[in-house]
Amino acid sequence: MAARDGRPRRRFRLLPSLVLMVLIVVLPLSVYLWGRHSSVFAVKHVVVTGGQRVPARQAAALLRRRFDGANLLAVHTADVSKALAVYPYLRAVTISRDFPDTLRVRLLEYRPAICLLAGGRWYVVAAEGPAVADLGAAHVATPAPRSSASSASASSAPTGTETSASPAPVASATTDASVTSAAASTDASTLLTDLAHGLPAAARRLLLPAMAYDGPVAVGSPVGDAGVGAALTLVTSLPNGLRAQVVALSAASPDALVMLLRAGVTVAMGDTSRLAAKAIALRVVLDRYARSKITPTRIDVTLPDRPLGSPLLSH
């Protein structure tokens, strides 16, 4: 039917557009619904990648048993995560579908950072914050590094043994400023040594530093302690080579971090500020002792521009 001016009515022009719109919406939906119920897209193969501490082959076998024959379009990320919940180091998964019959799964894992002794049990705490694994009962008593280190920090008795290990000369006034830190390091040394020796075999294989904590720990939840948080920041900021030398940690407070190295050296790190500079200073001091063929007992890099070491090194 034409308008008075001879042009067709507009509603007839809209009809093809409406039909096309319906096809665009309905056709894919119809194909999807058909695919959801078609045996053509049944899962036959599962490929798992990205696992280091989560064994990829075992995870793939578990998923094949769980989803064998299931419709590929009906498998979702939440289903895969639930099926792999038995692996404590698993942080998240991503999935993709390789049609017609392959499910691909990529694993995202937590980064273990510390072995924490709390409540008579060993836990693995991830760099991201939560406790991710319970390694079982401890065969050593939980030390109390906070009270010991705190009392050492409160002590004002000079040691008379802290001397500069910096390549540059250091004024004697710096020695007085380091007395408190030196006392804390000395007192923490025995505690940290006992703690490191108490690590279970499973923890030793992980090559993680040990740390004691006097609060509650629950697997899957973050450890709500500022000292543990500062220790995690310290460990994850250290260069790989230096991190591998750390066997135990103590945090009397977030600004009183102390490390024990594999060589038996106690290192006062202070707080988490200027960690890169402190790591460089520690390496410089360790190298200087190595060149002198002397084993240090204590190093203080609380002030990285003025690192201190004991025993005395001649300039």
N, C-alpha and C positions, 0 to 999 in steps of 0.2 A: 504494500500500500504506500503510495507516494504522498508526500506533503503537498500543500497548495503550490509551493514554488518548484515542484518537480523533483525534490530530493527525497530519498528513502528515509523512513523514520529511523532515529538513532538506536532504538532498542534492537533492531535487527542487526545493526553493526556490532553490538555488544555480545550477541549470541556466540560467535566463534571464540571470542576471548574467554567467556565463561566455560565453554566446553574444554578449552585448552587448560584452564586453571584446574578444573576438576580432574583431568587426566594427570596433571603434574602432581597433584596431591594423592589421588586414589591409586594410581598405578604403582608408585614405589611402596606405598603401604600394603598393597595387595601382594607384591613380590616379597616384602618382608614377612608378612604373616604366613605366606606359603613356605618361605625358607625356614621359619621357626618350627614348622611341623614336618619338614621334609627330611627323609633319611639321607638325602644327598649330602647334607652338611653335618653328618654325624662325626664326632671327634674320633679320629683314628691315631693321630700322632700328637705328641706334646714335646716342644723344644724349650728348654730352660737355659737361660744365659745370665751372666752377671754374678753368680755365686762364688764366694771364696770360703767363708766359714759355713755357709749353708751348702751342703753337697748337692750340686746341680743334678747329678744322675739320680740320686735318691729322691730329690724333689720331683723330677720328671716321672719317675716310676710311681710315686704316690699320686700325682695328678692324673696319670693314665688310668690307674685303678679307680680314682674318684669320678672321672669324667668320660671314661670310655663309652662310646655310643651316645653320649649326650649331644644335643643339638649345639652346634658351634655358636650360633647366634644367642643361645640361651645362657651361655657361660659368661659371668661378669667378674669384674675385678674383686668384688667383695667375696664371691664364692671361692676364688683362688686363694685369697688372703686367709680365709677361714680354714681352708684345707691345709695350708702351710703353717698354721699357727703353732705347730709342734716345734718349730725351729726358733730358738730364742733370739738369734742375731738378726732375724728378718725384720726390716723396718717397714717396707712397703713393696708392692708389686705393680707392674704395669703389664697389660696384656694386649696382644694384637691377634688378628685372625687371618690366617693364610688359607683362603678358600681353595678347595672345598672342605678339607678335613683336618687341618693342622692348627693347633693352639700354640701360640708363642708367648712365653712368659719371661719377663726380665725382672731379676731380683735386685732390690735396693737394701743394703745391709747397714746395720749400725756399725760404728767404728769403736771397737773396745779401747778403753783408755786407761782404766785403773782397776786393780783387784782390791775390793774394799772388804775389810774385816769388820763385821758389825753383828752384835748379838750372837757371837759364837759361830758365825757362818761366813763363808767367803762369797762375795758377789762380784760380778763383772759389771762395771759402770761404763756406759758408752760416752763418747765425746759429746754426743747430743744431749746428755743429761740423765736419762733414765737408767735404772738397773735392768740389765737385759738377761742375766743368767744367774742362777744359784748353783755354785760349785760344791755345795755341801758343807758339812760341819767342819769347823776348824779344830786342829789338834794343839793349838796354842791358845793361851789366854789373851783376850783382847787387851792390848796395852792402852794406856791413857796418855797419849802424847800431848793432849791439850793442857792438862794440869802440870805435867812435867815441864813442857816448854814455857808455859806461862810463869811458873816459878823461876825458871832459868832467866826469863826475860826480866823478871822483877829484881833479880840479883844485881847488885852494883859492884861486886868484888871484881877488880881488874884481873885479867888472866896474865897479862905481861908477855904473851906469846904471839899475839897477832901482829904480823908484819906485812909490809907491802909486797905484793907479788907482781905489781905492775911494772912494765919495762921503764916507765918514767919514775923519777924519785917522788916520794910522797911525804908530806910533812907529818911529823910525829903526832900532831893533833888529830889526824885521821884515826890513829890507833884508839884514842879515847872514845871516839864516836862509834867505834865498832865493838866495844866491850860487851854491850847487851846482846848484839847479834851473835857474837862468838860464844857467849855462855849458853844461849839457846841451842846453837848448833852442837856444842859439846854434850849437853844433856840429852839432846834428841838422838845422838849417834847410836847409843846402846839400844834405845827403843826401836829405831829404824832397823838396826841390824837384826834384832830378835824378830821383828815383823817380817823382814825379807826371808829369813831362814824358815819361817813358819808357812810359807806359801805351799799349797798343795801342788802335786805334779801337774794337774790340769792347768793351773794358773801359770806355772813355770813355762809350759809350752806356749802360752800366749805371749810371753815376754813383756808382761805389763808390770808397772811398779805397784807395790803394795801400799795400802794406806789403811789406818784404823779410824773408825767412826763410832761414836757412842750413842747414835740415834737409831730410830727404826728405818728399815729398808724393805721395800716391797718391789718385787720384780714387775716391770712394766710401768713403774712410776718414777718420776725424778726424785733424786735425793735432795731434800730441802735443807741444804746447809751451805752457808756462804763459804766456809773453808773448803769443802769438797768442790764447790763451784770454782773457786780460785785455783785449786789443784788441777782441775780439768782444763782450765784456761792455760795454765802453765804447761802441762804435758802436751797439749795439742799445738802449742806455739813453738816448742823446741824443734830444732832441725832433727831429721831422722837419726843421724849418727849419734847425736847427743842424747836423744830420747831413749835409744837402745841401751845406754849406759845407766839409766836411772832404775834402781831396784826398789826403792821405797820413798815415800813422801810423808811429810808431817805438816799440819796446818794448825798451829796454836790459835791463829786467827787468819783472816784473809790477807793480812799484810805481814805475816810471819811464816812464809813458806820455806821449808827445808827439804833438801833432797839428799839421798844417799846413793852414791855411784857404785858401780860394780867393783871398782878398785878399793872401796872402803873409805872414800873421801866424802865428808859431810859438806854440803854446799848450802849456805844461807842465801836465799833468793829475794827475801823481802816480799813486796807485794807484786801484783801482776803488771805494773807499769814498766815500760822500756824493756820488755822481755827479749827483743831482738838484740839490743845492746848488751844485756846481761849474758846472753848466750855467747856472743862474740868475746866478751871479757873473760868468761869462764874458759873458753877454748884457748885464749892467749895465755892464761895462767897455767892451765894444764900442760900446754906445750912448753912453757918455760921450765916447769918442774921436770918434764920428761927430758929436756935437753940437759938439765943439771943432774939427771939420774937420781932424783930424790922423789920419794913418794909423799905427797901432801896428806895431811890429816884433815884440815879444814880449809875451806875457801869461802870468802864472803864477797858476793857481787851485788849486794843490796844497793850500793852506789857503783854502777858499772864503770864510771870514770875513775874510781878509786878502788879497784879490787884489792882484796887482802888475802893473804895466805899464811899457813903455818905448816911446817916449821919455816924458820927464817931462810931466805935466799939472799945471797950476797949480790950486790948490784954489779 
